[in-house]
Amino acid sequence: MNDTIRSYRGFDIYPLIYSHVPRRPDGSRSHSTGFDASVKICKRDSQDVQTGSKVFRVVAAAPFPDAGDARRASTLFAEQVIDGKIAGQSVSGL
């Protein structure tokens, strides 16, 4: 899996995608149950040093059917948080 970093309005966005059902005791996973998503949003200073970060869970009514859908939703969610469009979620202080 590629580490995908997207920059948006001076913030770095890192999608965090994981199986909806945790790993089984035998170590196997079931991706057929879908995926959940979170996103890490980071701020850097003028010397490209990370000055702060915060992880937000993407709220969805049901698990995403595939990792691609979860990744796209994670990126869109991050942009909405940065733009101040998600009530109760903020990047202020980063």
N, C-alpha and C positions, 0 to 999 in steps of 0.2 A: 504494500500500500504506500502511496506517495504521501509525503508530508506536504500538505497544501497550505500555503500561506497567502492570504490576500490582504492587501492594504486598502483601507477605506478611511478617508478623512483624517489621516495621520495615525490610525490605529492598525495594528496587525491582527488578523482574524485567523484563528486556528480551529477548524471544525473537529469535533471529537465524536466519533461514531462508534457505537458498540451494540452488541446483540441485545435484544429485548429480554431474553431469558438468560440468566447467568450460566456460566460454564457448569456442566454437570459434574458430579463427583468423580467420574472416570476421566475427566479432562476434555470431553468432547463438547462441541457447541451445536446449537440448532439455529441456523440462520433463517429457517423457514418461518419462524415466529416473528420475524421483522427486526427492525433496528430502532434504537433510541438515539438521541443526539443532544450534545451540549456544545458549547463554543467557548473558547478561551479568547479574550480580547486583551491585547497588550498595547501599552503606550511606550514610545521611545523618545529620548531627548535628542538634541541636536548632534550629539556625538554617537548616535545610534545605540545607546545603552538603554536597555529596558528599565523603565522607571516604575512600572506597576502593571499588574494584570489581574483579571477577574474571570471566573468561570460562571457561565449562565447555562441553566438547563433549558432546552427548547421544549416548550409546552405543546403537546400534540394530543388530539383526541384518541389516537390509536398509534401503534408502532408504524414506522415507515416501512413500506414493502421491500425496499432494497437500500443498499448503502448509498447509492447515488442520490436518491430522493432525500435521504437523511442529510447528506452533505450539502445539498442545495438549500434545504430548509434551514440548516445551521447558519449558512452564510447570510441568507436573507434575514434571519432573526437577529444576527449580530449587527447588520446594517440598520435595522429598525431600532435596536437598543442604542446604538451610537447616535441616531437621529432623534432620540428621545420619544419614540412612538410607542414604547411598551411601558405601560403603567407599572410603577414599582421597581423598574430596572433602570440602572444608570451607570455610566462610565465616569461620572464625576469623581474626582479624587485620584484618578489614575495618573 
